[in-house]
Each structure stands twice: as structure tokens, then as C-alpha cells.
Amino acid sequence: MLPEYGTLTQGEWDERETFEYRHARNAKDGLFACLAKLRRSLFVSAFAVADASVLPSDDDDWVIPSELLASIESPRFQRKL
């Protein structure tokens, strides 16, 4: 599903054992997705959409960039793991 692959490289040196990521972009629908892996224990997934009006109005899982700093105070981000 995420065909593009990347890692940190410089010349013959690379860090694929430490850090690697996959990503894909759907330019037609304005969607971007990525999955990053750091070592063997931290995985991060991210999704972005170019036009927020295509998202369901009752879906609060998306963070609008202009509201990113304000989201720190949101109750859904207050829980500590």
C-alpha cells in the first residue's frame, strides 16, 4: 500500500537498520500517507489531506495545521502513556 521506500543514506553508508520509512501520495484525491520505523520499537503513521472539506464533519481524528498548537490543550491529547 505504501510503495515508496526511504532511509537515511550518504554514499555507501545507510541507516536502514535504525530508521526507515514508506510513503505514498494520491495527487488526484490530495492524500498523503507515511509509516516510519525507528529501531524496533517506535512506529509512527501519518496521513495528510490537501482539502479538509473532503473529511467527514463528525470525524475529530484529524488535526488542522492552524490548530496544531491549540490541540495540545485538547482532552484527547492529555492522556499519558
C-alpha positions as CSV (number, residue, x, y, z in Angstrom):
1,M,0.0,0.0,0.0
2,L,2.9,2.4,0.6
3,P,5.3,1.6,-2.2
4,E,7.9,4.3,-1.9
5,Y,10.7,3.4,0.5
6,G,13.3,5.6,2.2
7,T,16.1,5.6,4.8
8,L,19.0,7.8,5.8
9,T,21.9,7.4,3.3
10,Q,25.1,9.1,2.5
11,G,27.3,7.4,-0.1
12,E,27.6,3.7,0.8
13,W,26.5,4.3,4.4
14,D,22.9,3.8,5.3
15,E,20.8,3.5,8.5
16,R,18.1,1.1,7.3
17,E,18.6,-1.0,10.5
18,T,17.9,2.1,12.6
19,F,15.4,4.2,10.6
20,E,13.3,3.6,7.6
21,Y,10.0,4.8,6.2
22,R,7.4,4.1,3.5
23,H,5.1,6.7,1.9
24,A,2.6,7.2,-0.9
25,R,0.8,10.1,-2.4
26,N,-2.5,10.2,-4.3
27,A,-2.3,13.5,-6.1
28,K,-5.8,13.1,-7.7
29,D,-7.5,12.9,-4.3
30,G,-5.0,15.1,-2.4
31,L,-4.0,12.3,0.1
32,F,-0.6,11.5,1.6
33,A,0.3,8.6,3.9
34,C,3.6,7.5,5.6
35,L,4.8,5.0,8.1
36,A,8.2,5.4,9.8
37,K,10.1,2.9,11.9
38,L,12.8,3.8,14.4
39,R,14.8,0.9,15.6
40,R,12.5,-2.0,16.5
41,S,10.2,-0.3,18.9
42,L,8.8,3.0,17.6
43,F,6.4,3.2,14.7
44,V,4.8,6.4,13.5
45,S,2.0,6.7,11.0
46,A,0.8,9.9,9.4
47,F,-1.9,10.9,7.0
48,A,-2.5,14.3,5.4
49,V,-5.2,15.6,3.1
50,A,-4.9,18.7,0.9
51,D,-8.6,19.7,1.3
52,A,-10.1,19.3,4.7
53,S,-13.6,19.6,3.3
54,V,-13.5,16.1,2.0
55,L,-13.3,14.7,5.6
56,P,-16.5,13.6,7.4
57,S,-17.7,16.5,9.5
58,D,-18.1,14.3,12.6
59,D,-14.5,13.0,12.4
60,D,-12.3,14.6,15.0
61,D,-9.2,12.4,14.4
62,W,-7.6,14.9,12.1
63,V,-5.7,18.0,13.3
64,I,-5.8,21.1,11.1
65,P,-2.3,22.7,10.9
66,S,-3.6,26.1,12.0
67,E,-4.9,24.4,15.2
68,L,-1.8,22.3,15.9
69,L,-0.6,24.3,18.9
70,A,-4.1,24.6,20.4
71,S,-4.5,20.8,20.1
72,I,-2.0,20.4,23.0
73,E,-4.8,21.6,25.4
74,S,-7.4,19.2,23.9
75,P,-8.6,16.5,26.3
76,R,-7.8,13.8,23.8
77,F,-4.1,14.6,23.9
78,Q,-3.9,14.8,27.7
79,R,-3.7,11.1,28.4
80,K,-0.1,10.0,29.1
81,L,1.0,6.5,28.1
